[in-house]
Amino acid sequence: MAQTENAVLQPPRHIAIIMDGNGRWAKQRGLPRTAGHAAGAETFRTIANYCRTLGVEYLTVYAFSTENWKRSQEEVSGIMKLLGNYLTEALRDMEKNHVRFRFFGDLSRLSPQLQKLCAEAQDKSAGFGDVQVNFCLNYGGRDEIVRAARAFAQDVAAGKYQPQDLSESLLSGYLYSAGVPDPELIIRPSGELRTSNFLLWQSAYSEYVFMDVLWPDFGPRELDRAIEEYHRRNRRFGGV
């Protein structure tokens, strides 16, 4: 659990992170952007393990957005290679780590090999209960909502529902995150102050903590600080 001077704080059940700043971290050091992503991947491993020790039940990370395809082919290929390496290691160490995997996003644009690794990781880890890591891959919040609306419309056309049946809970069931509780805390390192199309539906009542540290330099200490800030917030959910 997160430490303060006087107490141990219970972490939120679900933490989401926009892993931002890899490129700037590399540029500051005169390194290629791919080196920044490699450093960011190691940070992710550290934070995922730390979340498990804290007792966090769900960790959702923004790994690759629908807009990230605009980057250079070299950078995109490097990110996909890192992801493939991570999933290969995760499958190898699955029985030891007991991490459950889910993937949010349109995986059809990924390579067949990467799609296979994602499917294997999700299927083989389905019974694990320590912590669930949700990877947002080729993910965009607006795209997710549009896809959910289309799926509901198809069910209406098939006679399964009437248009007036639509509710927040029903639409939530069409999202990539169906069955996963909304995040209580969303963290964005790197100093940027925007949500960047991340979990637009699910973040309606999330607490955002923006931090002026690049993702490769983010560590357990920064996560503790974010949890402490979360506990200082007064979460009224529209009440008084």
SVG drawing of the C-alpha trace seen along z (x, -y; Angstrom):
<svg xmlns="http://www.w3.org/2000/svg" viewBox="-38 -21 61 43">
<polyline fill="none" stroke="black" stroke-width="0.4" points="0.0,0.0 1.1,-3.6 3.1,-5.0 2.6,-8.4 4.4,-9.8 1.6,-8.7 -0.4,-6.0 -0.6,-3.3 -3.1,-4.3 -5.4,-1.8 -4.8,-2.0 -7.7,-2.5 -9.2,0.7 -8.5,-0.4 -5.6,-2.6 -5.2,-3.7 -2.0,-5.3 -1.3,-7.3 2.3,-6.2 3.6,-9.4 7.1,-11.0 9.2,-8.2 10.2,-10.2 11.1,-13.3 13.1,-11.3 15.2,-9.8 15.7,-13.2 17.0,-14.7 19.7,-12.1 20.5,-12.2 19.0,-8.8 16.6,-7.5 12.9,-7.5 12.9,-3.7 15.4,-3.8 12.8,-5.8 10.1,-3.2 12.5,-0.5 13.1,-2.4 9.3,-3.0 8.7,0.7 11.0,1.4 9.1,-1.2 5.9,0.5 7.2,3.8 8.3,2.1 4.9,0.3 2.9,3.4 4.8,5.4 4.4,2.7 0.7,2.4 0.4,6.1 2.2,5.7 0.0,2.8 -3.1,4.9 -4.4,3.0 -7.0,5.2 -6.9,3.5 -4.2,1.6 -5.1,0.1 -2.3,-1.3 -2.4,-3.3 0.1,-1.5 -0.7,-2.5 -3.5,-4.8 -5.5,-4.9 -3.5,-8.1 -0.1,-6.6 0.0,-5.1 0.9,-8.6 4.4,-8.1 7.4,-6.9 7.4,-3.3 10.6,-2.8 9.0,-4.0 5.8,-2.0 7.8,1.2 9.9,0.7 6.9,0.3 5.3,3.5 8.5,5.4 8.7,4.4 5.1,5.4 5.8,8.8 8.9,9.4 6.9,8.5 4.0,10.8 6.4,13.6 8.1,13.2 4.7,12.9 3.5,16.2 6.8,17.9 6.4,16.6 2.7,16.7 2.4,19.4 4.9,17.5 3.4,14.0 -0.3,14.8 -1.2,11.6 -4.5,11.7 -4.4,9.9 -7.1,8.1 -6.8,6.0 -8.9,3.0 -8.9,1.8 -9.1,3.0 -6.4,5.6 -7.2,6.4 -4.6,3.9 -1.8,5.6 0.4,8.2 -1.0,11.8 1.8,12.9 1.0,10.1 -2.7,10.8 -1.9,14.5 0.3,13.5 -2.5,11.2 -5.1,14.0 -2.8,16.5 -2.0,14.2 -5.7,13.3 -6.9,17.0 -4.2,18.6 -4.3,16.0 -8.1,15.9 -8.1,17.8 -5.5,15.8 -6.7,13.4 -3.8,11.4 -4.1,8.3 -5.6,7.7 -3.6,5.6 -5.6,4.1 -3.5,3.0 -5.1,0.3 -3.8,1.2 -4.9,-0.6 -7.3,-2.2 -9.2,-5.5 -12.0,-6.5 -14.2,-8.0 -13.6,-4.9 -14.7,-2.7 -17.9,-4.5 -18.7,-4.6 -18.1,-0.8 -20.3,-0.2 -23.1,-2.3 -22.8,-0.4 -23.0,2.9 -26.1,1.9 -27.7,0.6 -27.0,4.0 -28.8,5.7 -31.7,3.4 -31.9,4.2 -31.8,7.9 -34.7,7.5 -32.8,8.1 -33.5,4.6 -35.7,1.6 -33.9,-1.8 -35.5,-2.9 -33.9,0.0 -30.5,-1.8 -29.2,-2.8 -25.7,-3.6 -25.3,-0.1 -26.4,1.5 -24.0,-0.5 -21.2,0.2 -21.6,3.8 -20.7,3.1 -17.4,1.4 -14.0,3.1 -14.0,2.7 -17.2,4.6 -17.2,6.2 -14.3,4.1 -15.0,1.4 -14.3,-2.2 -10.9,-3.5 -10.9,-5.6 -7.5,-7.1 -6.0,-8.1 -2.4,-9.2 -0.7,-11.1 3.0,-11.7 5.1,-13.9 3.6,-17.3 0.9,-17.2 -2.6,-18.3 -5.0,-16.5 -6.8,-13.1 -5.8,-12.3 -8.8,-10.2 -8.3,-7.8 -11.2,-6.0 -13.6,-8.8 -16.7,-6.9 -15.1,-5.1 -13.4,-8.2 -16.6,-10.2 -15.9,-10.2 -12.2,-9.3 -9.7,-11.4 -7.0,-12.7 -3.5,-13.3 -1.1,-15.0 2.6,-14.7 5.6,-16.6 7.8,-13.5 8.5,-11.6 7.3,-8.0 10.7,-6.3 11.5,-8.2 8.2,-7.3 8.6,-4.9 6.9,-3.5 7.6,-6.8 5.6,-8.7 2.8,-6.2 2.6,-6.6 2.4,-10.4 -0.5,-10.0 -2.3,-7.7 -1.8,-10.2 -3.2,-12.9 -6.2,-10.7 -7.0,-10.3 -6.9,-14.1 -9.8,-14.5 -13.4,-14.7 -15.3,-12.3 -18.9,-13.5 -20.2,-12.0 -22.5,-14.9 -23.7,-15.1 -22.9,-17.6"/>
</svg>
